């Protein structure tokens, strides 16, 4: 088994998917989590590749957010689409990153992801509140590479 398969239990994954569902209840933003064992690319560059592969750049309001983790490399990236980046400051994701790092340093990856997802949902809600007729444009399932 690869480290990606061992990284989270099925129960952990379901709790993370539920956190995505909860976070998206208050925003039109779309949040995804992607896990990989490692990458030969710069983590941000790989995250952007995954962002496009998952068609996160095709949401109506361009407000998709990807939390990308390269497990073996012990690195992660939070990246948002053009609609988000056009209206927020460069420090927009700092609070989300900081919440996650605190848990990750203690080896609590599930809670780091859950708290990061919920924090991202709070931040997105400020600029992209849920509106009548909003639909879930992307899967909430964790993708793996």
N, C-alpha and C positions, 0 to 999 in steps of 0.2 A: 504494500500500500504506500502511496506517496504521502508526503506530509500534508498535501491539500486535503486528501480524504480523511486524515487523522486530525486535522486542525479543529474541526467542529463536529460534535455529535449530531445525529439527525434531530434530536430534541433542541439542541442549540440553534440549528438552522431554522427550525420552525419558529422559535422565539424571535429570531432576527427578522424573518419574513413577517411576523405579526407586528414587529416594531415598524417596519416599512409601511404596512397597512395603516397603522395608527398615525404615523407621521403624515401620510398622504391624505388623511381625512380632513386636514385643515389647510391644505395647500393644493394648488393645481400642479405643483412641481412633481417630478417623477424621480424616485430614488432607486438606485440599483447597487448591489454589492457584487464584486467579481473577485474570485480567489484564483491565484496561480501559484505554482511551486516556486518558480524563479523567472527572471527575464534577463536576456542579454542586452536589452536596451536600457536607456535611462528610464526610470520608473514613470516619470511624467509622460514621456513619449509613448511608452507602452500603454499607459492608462488612456491616452487619447486614441490610440489604435482600437482598444477595446470599446471605448465610448462609441466610435463609429461602427464597429462590428455589431454592437448590440442595438444599433439604430437609435441611439439616445439623442442624436442630433436631428431627429425627425419629429420631435414633439411640436405641437401646434405653437406653443409660446416659447419654444427653445429654452425650457427650464428644467432640463434633466440634470441630475447629479449622480456621478459615479464615485463610489468608494472602492478603490482598487487596492488589493493587497497582494504582494509577492511574499509568500509565507517564509520560504527559505532565506530570502534576502533581508527579511525583517524590515520591510519598507512598505509604506502605503501612501496613496495620493487621493485627495478629494478634488474632483474637477467638475466644473459646471459648464453648461452650454452658454452660447452667445447671449441669449436673452437675460441670463443672470449676470454674466460678466459685464454687460453693457451698462448695468444700473447700480452695481455694488462696488465698494472699494476693494483694494487688493487684500485687505485684512478680513474680508467677509467670512472666510472659512477658518480663521485662526481659532475661534472659540470652540468650534467643532473638533478641529485637530487636537487642541489641548485636552479636551475631555477624553478623547480616544487614547492619546499618548499616556495619560495618567493610568488608565486601566491596562494598556498594553505592557507598560513597564512592570506591572505586577503579574503579568502572565494571564490576565483575565480578558481574553480576546472577545469572547461572546458579549460580555457587558460593555466593553469598549465600543464594539460595533453597535449594540443597541442604543447606548447613550449618544453615540455620534449620529446615528440615524434620527433619533428623536430631536437632538439639537439642530440638525440640518433642517428638519421639518419646521421647527420653530422659526429659524432664520428665513426659510423660504416663505412662510406664512406672511411675514412682514411685507414682502414685495409681490408675492403671488398667492393671495388668499384663495381658498376654495370658493368656487362660484356655482350657482345652480347650473346643472347641465354638464359639469366637469366629468370626464370619464378617465378611467385608469388606462393610460395609453401604452404602458410598458409592464411587462411581467414583474412581480415582486420577488420572484424566486432568485436565489443566489446562483450566479453563473460561475462556471469553473473552466479554467483553461489549462 
